[in-house]
């Protein structure tokens, strides 16, 4: 169960997650006041990481859902912090916003006994009556323009203090002892905790950090229309979760989705988070197998995969990792809600074996300077229009991820997308060849009929028509290139699509052209190519070129072409004598 696993994660990470009554939030600026509420200075809290600027993360008072998302009422200010629109009364409904900010402080601190609270209220009330008192902040030389947008988060500090006002002992004590009054209540059974007579959360706090979801946050549990409700129950009473469990799963999920999280990756349109029931190496390594390569360390993936293959092959996964439970959750935006794209659970050992199998299936001969192992991000970009990640078909990444994690055949749409991109660009790249090989081998492995899997490198014993014709096409192109080295285009640019789909329509033409090209070569080179032609024709069936190749055989055509081209670039016979069956072995 997703919510139960997230609640368990909260218990494991309790020291890193905000306690009840607090929220982890980024703050941008601190207004420094003296004890009389007079403005003294403005401190920037933002932090630079490389060329980017980030808000400073800290635990802030949380008195309600406005800590993540304000309503349209402009009457739901946060306590002792908020965006600059509420703090200084900016934009639409300005008086309502600053009025709400003042009233919230007075509501929670009616006695006004703390020096910091008194200073803030004096500053705000004077500024509400005379907005020019806020000018030193809103017209600040360095930060005024940013603060005037209404977006930055503002805190308060007394000039004599090192901490913020909400950290002052008396204020901190009041916040920790706050009891939220519920306008609506419902008592029922909580399936997450397994406890009865629990106070059920009727409106769950929003989740932030899912790509393309509402920036203000979206809900994973929501019943915002009567049509969604049953048995006379209102709101989230239709899917009862106790307030404690609801707060804990939301905090866990927002923690996993936070900016810079190492336990988050993007798989197509699915923002994916992952965790284990106790600390494990897989938590640190999982993203590297699928996400964009690290720019500062592009070889990190190859080292992680190498270690994974060795560990799975020899059965030497760390004992503490072997049976550790691992969870993978894919989330996609759906208007004001978040939908679950996929949910996978298993042990670290199970997922390790399936991921290792995935990389074995992808293994194919390539140039020495190219990456040894390819992440899903890199592979999907290779079959996306213009090589841009935003052009990846939205469902494809999630389907592929699922097939990897369950150890099943890859989606047929993946093979189709790879072949379509090969034809469009007339290039069988390393990445596309790896995809095609893996798709075909997985499909064959899960079918009942027998067949031969595609090898890592050139397989001279492969008699499949598509594979042999692909080899032949590569050879004809090579002959043309050596005969006319100054050509800017080759037969691949003009004939690849037709040769791979309807070979009988163009191969006879190319064979006649070949005779002309052979005549331009030195005698020894021409004899070498003639022998190679005879070798390939010896593998083809006697009835000649097929009139039509199926999608799978078009894939084998691409692999045959790729293998033969790679063999031309290998100076030794290491790929010609014996084909490598599967590359790295499990």
C-alpha positions in Angstrom: 0.0 0.0 0.0 1.5 3.3 -1.1 0.4 5.5 1.8 1.5 2.9 4.3 4.9 2.6 2.8 5.2 6.4 2.9 4.2 6.5 6.5 6.8 3.9 7.3 9.4 6.0 5.5 8.3 9.0 7.7 9.1 6.9 10.8 12.5 6.0 9.4 13.3 9.7 8.4 11.6 11.3 11.4 14.8 13.3 12.4 15.0 14.7 8.9 11.4 15.6 8.5 9.5 18.4 10.2 7.6 17.5 13.4 3.9 18.2 13.8 3.1 21.9 13.6 6.1 22.6 11.3 6.9 22.4 7.6 10.1 22.3 5.6 10.1 25.4 3.5 12.5 27.7 1.7 13.0 31.2 3.0 14.5 34.1 1.1 14.8 37.2 3.2 14.8 38.2 6.9 13.5 41.6 8.0 15.7 42.8 11.0 13.9 45.0 13.6 14.8 46.6 16.8 12.6 46.0 19.9 10.4 49.0 19.0 9.6 47.5 15.6 11.8 49.9 13.6 13.3 48.5 10.4 17.1 48.1 10.8 18.3 45.8 8.0 17.4 43.3 5.3 19.3 40.0 5.2 19.3 37.7 2.2 18.9 34.1 3.2 19.3 32.7 -0.3 22.1 30.3 -1.2 24.1 29.9 -4.4 24.7 26.4 -5.7 26.8 26.8 -8.8 25.1 29.4 -11.0 21.7 28.9 -9.4 20.1 30.6 -6.4 18.0 28.6 -4.0 15.9 29.5 -1.0 17.4 28.4 2.3 15.5 25.3 3.6 14.3 25.4 7.2 11.4 24.3 9.4 8.7 27.0 9.6 5.5 27.1 11.6 2.6 25.3 9.9 -0.9 26.3 11.0 -2.7 24.9 8.0 -2.8 24.1 4.3 -1.9 27.7 3.4 1.7 26.8 4.2 1.7 25.0 0.8 -1.1 26.8 -1.1 -3.0 30.0 -0.3 -6.8 30.1 -1.1 -8.3 32.9 -3.1 -9.7 34.6 0.0 -6.5 36.4 0.9 -7.4 35.8 4.5 -5.3 32.7 5.2 -1.9 34.1 6.2 0.8 31.9 7.7 2.2 32.5 11.2 5.3 34.7 11.5 6.3 34.1 7.9 4.7 34.3 4.4 5.3 35.6 0.9 6.0 39.3 0.6 2.5 39.9 -0.8 1.0 38.9 2.6 3.7 40.5 4.7 3.8 43.9 3.1 0.3 44.0 1.5 1.2 43.8 -2.2 -0.9 43.1 -5.3 -4.6 42.4 -5.4 -6.5 42.5 -2.1 -3.5 44.0 -0.5 -5.2 45.2 2.7 -6.8 41.8 3.2 -3.5 40.1 3.0 -1.5 42.3 5.4 -4.6 42.4 7.7 -4.7 38.6 7.7 -1.0 38.4 8.5 -1.5 40.7 11.5 -4.6 39.0 12.7 -3.0 35.6 12.5 -0.2 36.7 14.8 -2.7 38.3 17.3 -4.8 35.1 17.2 -2.0 32.8 18.2 -0.3 35.3 20.6 -3.2 37.2 22.2 -1.2 38.4 25.2 1.7 39.9 23.1 4.2 39.1 25.9 7.2 38.2 23.7 9.5 41.1 22.7 9.8 39.7 19.2 6.0 39.4 18.7 5.5 43.0 19.9 8.2 44.3 17.5 6.7 42.6 14.5 3.1 43.8 15.3 4.3 47.4 15.7 6.2 47.3 12.4 3.3 45.8 10.5 0.6 48.0 11.9 2.6 51.2 11.3 3.3 50.0 7.8 -0.3 49.1 7.1 -1.3 52.6 7.9 1.7 54.2 6.0 3.0 52.0 3.3 6.0 54.3 2.7 7.5 52.8 5.9 8.0 49.6 3.8 9.9 51.6 1.1 13.4 50.8 2.5 12.6 47.1 1.8 10.5 47.4 -1.4 13.0 49.8 -2.9 16.1 48.1 -1.6 19.0 48.5 -4.0 19.8 44.8 -4.3 16.6 43.0 -3.4 13.7 45.5 -3.7 12.7 44.4 -7.2 12.6 40.8 -6.2 10.6 41.3 -3.0 8.1 43.5 -4.9 7.0 40.6 -7.0 5.2 39.2 -4.0 6.8 35.8 -4.2 9.8 35.6 -1.8 9.3 34.2 1.6 9.9 36.7 4.4 10.9 36.0 8.0 11.6 38.4 11.0 14.5 38.7 13.3 15.4 41.0 16.2 18.7 42.8 15.9 20.0 41.4 19.1 19.1 37.8 18.2 21.0 35.2 16.1 17.8 33.2 15.4 14.4 34.2 14.0 11.4 35.4 16.0 9.7 32.0 15.7 12.8 30.5 17.3 12.6 32.6 20.4 12.0 30.3 23.4 8.5 31.5 24.3 7.3 31.7 20.7 8.8 28.3 19.9 7.0 26.8 22.9 3.6 28.2 21.9 4.0 26.9 18.3 4.9 23.4 19.5 1.8 23.3 21.7 -0.6 24.5 19.1 -3.8 22.5 18.8 -5.5 22.9 15.5 -9.3 23.2 15.8 -11.2 21.3 13.1 -14.3 22.9 11.7 -15.2 19.5 10.3 -14.5 16.2 11.9 -15.2 12.6 11.1 -14.3 9.5 13.2 -13.6 6.3 11.5 -11.2 3.4 10.7 -7.7 4.3 9.2 -6.5 1.5 6.9 -3.0 3.0 6.9 -2.4 2.6 10.6 -5.0 -0.1 11.2 -6.5 1.8 14.1 -10.2 2.4 14.8 -11.9 5.6 16.1 -9.4 7.8 14.4 -9.9 11.5 13.5 -10.1 11.3 9.7 -8.4 14.0 7.5 -11.1 15.4 5.2 -8.9 17.6 3.0 -5.4 16.3 2.4 -2.5 18.7 2.1 -1.3 19.2 -1.5 1.8 17.6 -3.0 4.5 19.8 -4.6 7.3 18.8 -6.9 5.5 16.8 -9.6 6.6 18.1 -13.0 3.8 20.0 -14.9 1.4 19.7 -12.0 0.0 22.9 -10.5 2.9 24.9 -9.1 0.9 25.6 -6.0 0.5 21.9 -5.4 -1.9 19.1 -6.3 -3.7 16.3 -4.4 -3.1 12.6 -4.5 -6.2 12.0 -2.4 -9.1 14.3 -3.4 -12.9 14.3 -3.5 -13.8 17.8 -4.6 -17.1 17.0 -6.3 -20.3 15.3 -5.0 -20.2 12.8 -7.9 -17.0 11.3 -6.5 -18.5 10.6 -3.1 -20.5 7.6 -1.9 -22.7 6.5 1.0 -23.4 10.1 2.2 -19.7 10.7 3.1 -18.1 14.0 2.3 -14.6 14.8 0.9 -11.8 12.4 1.9 -14.0 10.5 4.3 -14.6 8.4 1.2 -11.0 7.2 1.4 -10.5 7.4 5.2 -7.0 8.2 6.4 -6.3 9.5 9.9 -5.0 13.1 10.3 -1.7 11.8 11.6 -1.2 9.3 8.8 -2.2 11.9 6.2 0.3 14.5 7.5 3.1 11.9 7.6 2.6 10.6 4.1 2.4 14.1 2.7 5.6 15.1 4.5 7.4 12.0 3.2 6.3 12.5 -0.4 7.1 16.2 -0.4 10.5 15.4 1.1 11.2 12.9 -1.7 10.0 15.4 -4.3 11.9 18.3 -2.9 14.3 20.3 -5.2 17.6 18.6 -5.5 16.4 15.3 -4.1 18.6 12.4 -5.0 15.6 10.0 -4.7 13.7 11.6 -7.6 14.0 11.2 -11.3 11.9 12.1 -14.4 10.8 9.2 -16.5 8.9 10.7 -19.4 5.9 12.5 -17.9 6.2 10.5 -14.7 8.0 12.1 -11.8 9.4 9.1 -10.0 10.5 8.7 -6.4 12.0 5.7 -4.7 13.0 4.6 -1.3 13.7 1.5 0.8 12.5 0.4 4.3 16.1 0.9 5.6 19.2 2.6 4.2 20.6 0.8 1.2 23.0 1.3 -1.7 20.1 1.1 -4.2 18.7 4.3 -2.8 21.9 6.0 -3.8 22.4 4.3 -7.2 18.8 3.9 -8.6 18.5 7.3 -10.3 21.9 6.8 -12.1 20.5 3.8 -13.9 17.7 5.7 -15.5 18.3 9.5 -15.3 20.4 12.1 -17.2 24.1 11.4 -16.7 25.9 13.6 -14.2 27.8 16.3 -16.1 30.7 16.4 -13.7 31.1 12.6 -13.7 29.8 11.1 -17.0 31.3 7.7 -16.3 29.5 7.3 -12.9 26.8 5.1 -14.6 29.3 2.7 -16.1 31.0 2.1 -12.8 27.7 1.6 -11.0 26.5 -0.9 -13.7 29.8 -2.7 -13.6 29.5 -3.2 -9.9 25.9 -4.2 -10.2 26.6 -6.8 -12.8 29.5 -8.3 -10.8 27.3 -8.3 -7.6 24.4 -10.0 -9.3 26.6 -12.5 -11.2 28.5 -13.6 -8.1 25.6 -13.2 -5.7 27.6 -10.8 -3.5 25.0 -8.1 -2.8 25.6 -6.7 0.7 23.8 -8.7 3.2 22.0 -5.7 4.6 20.7 -4.9 1.0 19.7 -8.3 -0.2 16.2 -8.6 1.3 15.7 -4.9 2.0 12.3 -3.8 0.6 12.4 -1.2 -2.1 9.6 1.0 -3.4 9.2 2.9 -6.7 6.3 5.4 -7.3 5.6 7.2 -10.5 3.4 10.2 -10.4 1.9 12.2 -13.3 -0.1 15.5 -13.3 -3.8 15.3 -13.9 -5.4 18.8 -13.7 -5.5 19.7 -9.9 -4.7 16.2 -9.0 -1.8 13.7 -9.2 -2.3 10.3 -10.7 -0.3 7.2 -9.9 1.4 6.2 -13.1 3.1 3.1 -11.7 3.9 1.5 -8.3 6.4 -1.3 -7.9 7.6 -3.0 -4.7 10.2 -5.8 -4.2 13.5 -6.5 -2.6 16.8 -4.8 -3.5 18.0 -8.2 -4.8 15.0 -8.6 -7.1 15.3 -5.2 -8.6 19.1 -5.5 -8.9 18.7 -8.6 -11.0 16.1 -7.1 -13.2 18.1 -3.9 -13.8 21.2 -5.9 -14.5 19.3 -8.0 -17.1 18.2 -4.8 -18.7 21.8 -3.6 -19.2 22.9 -7.0 -20.5 20.1 -6.9 -23.1 21.2 -3.4 -24.2 24.9 -4.4 -24.6 26.1 -4.0 -28.2 29.4 -3.3 -29.9 30.3 0.4 -30.1 33.2 2.8 -30.6 35.7 3.0 -27.7 34.9 6.6 -27.0 31.2 6.0 -26.5 29.5 5.3 -23.2 29.7 1.7 -22.1 26.3 1.8 -20.5 23.3 4.0 -21.4 20.6 5.3 -19.1 17.0 5.4 -20.1 17.1 9.2 -20.3 19.9 9.0 -22.9 18.2 6.2 -24.9 14.8 7.9 -24.9 16.3 11.1 -26.2 17.9 9.2 -29.1 14.5 8.3 -30.4 12.7 11.6 -29.6 12.2 14.1 -32.4 15.1 16.5 -32.5 16.7 14.6 -29.6 14.7 16.6 -27.1 13.3 15.1 -23.9 10.1 17.1 -24.2 9.3 15.2 -27.4 9.4 11.7 -25.8 5.9 10.1 -26.1 4.4 10.5 -22.6 3.4 6.9 -22.0 6.4 5.3 -23.5 8.9 6.0 -20.7 6.5 4.7 -18.0 5.8 1.6 -20.0 9.5 0.9 -20.6 10.3 1.5 -16.9 7.6 -0.9 -15.9 8.8 -3.6 -18.2 12.4 -3.3 -16.8 11.2 -3.5 -13.2 9.0 -6.5 -13.7 11.5 -8.2 -16.0 9.0 -8.4 -18.9 9.2 -7.7 -22.7 9.7 -4.2 -23.7 6.7 -2.3 -25.2 6.3 -2.7 -28.9 5.9 1.0 -29.2 9.6 1.4 -28.1 10.8 -0.7 -31.1 8.4 1.2 -33.4 9.7 4.5 -32.2 13.3 3.5 -32.6 12.8 2.2 -36.2 10.8 5.3 -37.1 13.5 7.6 -35.9 16.2 5.6 -37.7 14.2 6.0 -41.0 13.6 9.7 -40.4 17.2 10.5 -39.8 18.7 7.6 -41.8 21.1 6.8 -39.0 21.4 3.6 -37.0 23.2 5.1 -33.9 24.7 3.2 -31.0 21.7 4.1 -28.8 19.1 3.1 -31.3 20.8 -0.1 -32.1 21.0 -1.0 -28.4 17.2 -0.3 -28.1 16.3 -2.5 -31.1 18.5 -5.3 -30.0 17.1 -5.3 -26.5 13.5 -5.1 -27.8 13.9 -8.1 -30.2 15.8 -10.3 -27.7 13.3 -9.7 -24.9 10.3 -10.4 -27.2 12.0 -13.6 -28.4 12.7 -14.7 -24.8 9.1 -14.3 -23.8 7.6 -16.0 -26.8 7.0 -19.7 -27.1 8.6 -20.3 -30.5 12.3 -20.9 -30.6 14.7 -18.5 -32.3 18.2 -17.0 -32.1 18.9 -14.0 -30.0 20.8 -11.1 -31.5 24.5 -11.1 -30.5 26.5 -8.1 -29.2 28.6 -8.0 -32.4 28.6 -9.3 -35.9 27.1 -12.7 -36.3 28.1 -14.4 -39.6 25.9 -17.4 -38.8 22.7 -15.4 -38.6 20.5 -16.4 -41.5 17.6 -14.1 -40.8 16.7 -12.3 -44.1 16.4 -8.9 -42.4 19.7 -9.2 -40.7 21.5 -10.4 -43.8 20.0 -7.7 -46.0 21.1 -5.1 -43.4 24.6 -6.5 -43.6 24.4 -6.4 -47.4 23.2 -2.8 -47.4 26.1 -1.8 -45.2 28.5 -3.5 -47.5 27.1 -1.8 -50.6 27.4 1.6 -48.8 31.0 0.8 -47.9 31.9 -0.1 -51.5 30.3 3.2 -52.7 32.2 5.2 -50.0 35.6 3.8 -51.0 34.9 4.1 -54.7 33.8 7.8 -54.4 35.2 9.2 -51.1 34.3 12.7 -52.0 30.5 12.0 -52.0 28.5 14.0 -49.4 25.7 11.5 -49.4 25.5 7.7 -49.8 22.9 5.1 -50.7 21.8 5.2 -47.0 20.5 8.8 -47.4 18.4 7.9 -50.4 17.5 4.2 -50.0 17.6 3.2 -46.4 13.8 3.4 -45.7 13.0 1.4 -48.9 15.7 -1.1 -48.4 14.7 -1.9 -44.8 11.0 -2.1 -45.6 10.6 -3.3 -49.1 14.1 -4.7 -50.1 12.9 -6.3 -53.4 12.1 -2.8 -54.7 15.6 -1.3 -54.4 18.2 -4.0 -53.8 18.4 -5.1 -57.4 19.1 -1.5 -58.4 21.8 -1.2 -55.8 23.4 -4.5 -56.8 23.8 -3.1 -60.4 25.3 0.1 -59.0 27.7 -2.0 -57.0 29.3 -3.3 -60.2 30.2 0.2 -61.3 31.6 1.1 -57.9 33.8 -2.1 -57.7 35.4 -1.2 -60.9 36.9 1.9 -59.3 38.6 0.0 -56.5 42.1 -1.6 -56.4 42.0 -5.2 -57.4 42.8 -6.6 -54.0 40.1 -4.5 -52.3 37.6 -5.4 -54.9 38.2 -9.1 -54.4 37.8 -8.7 -50.6 34.4 -7.1 -51.1 33.3 -9.8 -53.7 34.1 -12.5 -51.2 32.2 -10.7 -48.5 29.2 -10.4 -50.9 29.3 -14.1 -51.6 29.5 -14.8 -47.8 26.3 -12.7 -47.2 24.5 -14.1 -50.2 25.3 -17.6 -48.9 23.1 -16.9 -45.9 20.2 -15.6 -47.9 17.4 -17.9 -49.1 17.4 -18.9 -52.7 14.2 -17.1 -53.6 16.0 -13.7 -53.4 15.1 -10.5 -51.7 11.7 -10.5 -49.8 9.2 -8.0 -51.0 8.3 -6.9 -47.5 9.9 -7.0 -44.1 7.9 -7.1 -40.8 8.6 -4.6 -38.1 10.8 -7.1 -36.2 12.8 -7.9 -39.4 13.2 -4.2 -40.0 14.8 -4.1 -36.6 17.0 -7.0 -37.5 17.9 -5.1 -40.8 19.0 -2.2 -38.6 21.1 -4.4 -36.4 22.7 -6.2 -39.4 23.6 -2.9 -40.9 25.0 -1.6 -37.6 27.0 -4.7 -36.9 28.5 -4.8 -40.3 29.4 -1.1 -40.2 31.0 -1.6 -36.8 33.0 -4.6 -38.1 34.5 -2.4 -40.8 35.9 -0.1 -38.2 37.5 -2.8 -36.1 41.1 -3.3 -37.2 41.5 -6.8 -35.8 39.2 -9.8 -36.2 38.0 -9.8 -32.6 34.4 -9.2 -33.7 34.5 -11.2 -36.9 35.8 -14.6 -35.7 33.3 -15.4 -33.0 30.3 -13.1 -32.1 29.9 -12.2 -28.5 26.6 -13.8 -27.5 25.3 -11.5 -24.8 28.1 -9.2 -23.7 28.3 -9.1 -19.9 26.9 -12.2 -18.4 24.7 -12.7 -15.4 
